[in-house]
Amino acid sequence: MRKAAFERLVARALDELPPAFAARLTNVAVMVEARPSREVARELGDDILGLYHGASELQQSPIAPYELPEVIILYQENIEAICRTDDEIVEEVRKTVIHEIGHHFGLSDEEMEALEDRA
């Protein structure tokens, strides 16, 4: 799939986020990269779907707010590799963005998995 088409699916997924999540994305950029860098793949695995860069809300100071935008990176080729249809891509992007927003809230992978298991 061409990057522009994938980005349209990402935009669709972002438009469909629950309002409580969307409201918290005011200083978060969502970007698409083909695949993770060697460093990221080495540290987090070749099959990583997304990555959050930034200071979580727990790390940000109310006195000196975090000035740089936080970034969520979605890895297009990894997401496409586990999806068969555009609808599956939209759903996987939505789940990945919500997962990365969880990091913005300061949740660990383990805490998010526990929440997903309870849902």
C-alpha positions, 0 to 999 in steps of 0.5 A: 500500500502506498504511504498516502493511502496508509496515512488516510487510514491512519487519519480515519482511525484517529477520527474514530478515537473516543473523544476522551482520547482525542482530547488528550492528543493536543500536543501529540503528532502521529507519524508514519514510518515504513519500519523501525530503525535498527536501534529501535528494532534491536531494543524493542523487536523487529515486529514493533507496531508503534512507538511513543516519544515524549514525556508522559503526563507523570513526567511533565512538570506543571511548572515547566511544561514539556515544550516539544511535541510528543510523537507517536510513530506507526510502522506501516510495514509491520502493521500491514504484515499482520493485517489482511484488509483495510478495515483490519489496518484501521482497527490495528492503527486504532489499537496501536494509537490507543496503546501509545497514548497509554504511554503518554498517560504514564502506563507501562506495557504490563499495565496496558496488557492488564487493562486489555485483559480485563476489557 
